[in-house]
């Protein structure tokens, strides 16, 4: 019985959060050209690099450096 409750709750949460995900996708698509997702390199278990998808909030021509190292980070943010 617990398994079915867990699956039902997971499906309800997926439907609920999919509304917000679709809104974010629409916002990214309407405010700038390019891909919706940005694939960030991360270090995982045993120092293995993996790609983590993130919603893109920066413009495509943003330099690949930490945001705090940019001269004017607000210039590169797409959703302002």
Backbone torsions as a table, in degrees:
resi	resn	phi	psi	omega
1	UNK	NA	-41.4	-179.2
2	UNK	-60.7	-38.8	179.4
3	UNK	-59.0	-45.7	-178.2
4	UNK	-67.4	-36.3	176.0
5	UNK	-65.8	-41.9	178.4
6	UNK	-62.1	-44.7	-180.0
7	UNK	-65.4	-43.9	179.2
8	UNK	-62.7	-44.1	178.4
9	UNK	-63.7	-41.0	178.3
10	UNK	-62.8	-42.1	178.6
11	UNK	-64.8	-40.7	178.0
12	UNK	-63.3	-43.7	179.5
13	UNK	-66.7	-37.4	177.1
14	UNK	-62.1	-44.8	178.2
15	UNK	-63.7	-41.9	-179.6
16	UNK	-63.7	-48.6	-177.8
17	UNK	-76.1	-20.7	178.1
18	UNK	-64.3	-28.4	176.5
19	UNK	-61.8	-47.1	179.7
20	UNK	-67.2	-38.7	178.7
21	UNK	-62.8	-42.6	178.4
22	UNK	-65.0	-36.3	176.7
23	UNK	-65.2	-41.3	178.0
24	UNK	-65.6	-42.4	177.9
25	UNK	-60.2	-44.2	179.1
26	UNK	-63.4	-41.2	-179.8
27	UNK	-63.7	-43.3	179.4
28	UNK	-65.3	-44.1	-177.6
29	UNK	-65.4	-39.3	-176.6
30	UNK	-77.3	-25.5	-175.1
31	UNK	-94.5	-17.1	179.6
32	UNK	-160.5	158.4	176.5
33	UNK	-85.6	163.6	177.4
34	UNK	110.5	-175.5	-176.5
35	UNK	-71.1	155.6	178.7
36	UNK	-76.5	-37.9	-176.8
37	UNK	-103.5	149.1	172.0
38	UNK	-113.7	129.9	-178.7
39	UNK	-98.5	107.5	-175.4
40	UNK	-93.6	134.7	175.7
41	UNK	-77.7	129.3	178.5
42	UNK	-129.6	157.8	178.0
43	UNK	-101.0	125.5	-177.5
44	UNK	-110.7	-155.8	-178.8
45	UNK	-60.5	139.3	-178.9
46	UNK	60.2	32.4	178.9
47	UNK	56.2	30.0	178.4
48	UNK	-88.2	131.5	179.8
49	UNK	-80.4	135.3	174.7
50	UNK	-135.1	160.3	-179.8
51	UNK	-97.1	128.8	178.8
52	UNK	-114.4	123.7	179.0
53	UNK	-76.2	139.5	177.0
54	UNK	-137.7	149.5	173.3
55	UNK	-67.6	134.3	-177.0
56	UNK	-78.2	126.6	177.1
57	UNK	-121.7	-2.9	179.7
58	UNK	-109.0	156.4	177.2
59	UNK	-69.3	160.3	-175.4
60	UNK	-65.3	-31.5	-176.3
61	UNK	-90.7	17.3	178.8
62	UNK	-69.8	133.4	176.9
63	UNK	-61.1	148.4	-178.7
64	UNK	-86.8	77.1	176.0
65	UNK	-142.3	167.3	176.9
66	UNK	-61.9	143.4	-176.5
67	UNK	-57.1	-37.8	-178.0
68	UNK	-69.7	-12.0	178.4
69	UNK	-92.0	-7.0	178.1
70	UNK	-76.0	146.2	178.2
71	UNK	-65.5	-42.4	-178.6
72	UNK	-138.3	82.1	-175.5
73	UNK	-60.6	-33.3	-178.5
74	UNK	-63.1	-25.3	178.5
75	UNK	-64.9	-30.4	-174.6
76	UNK	-95.1	-7.4	-178.2
77	UNK	-78.8	128.1	-175.8
78	UNK	-82.1	-31.7	-173.8
79	UNK	-99.2	60.7	179.7
80	UNK	-106.4	NA	NA
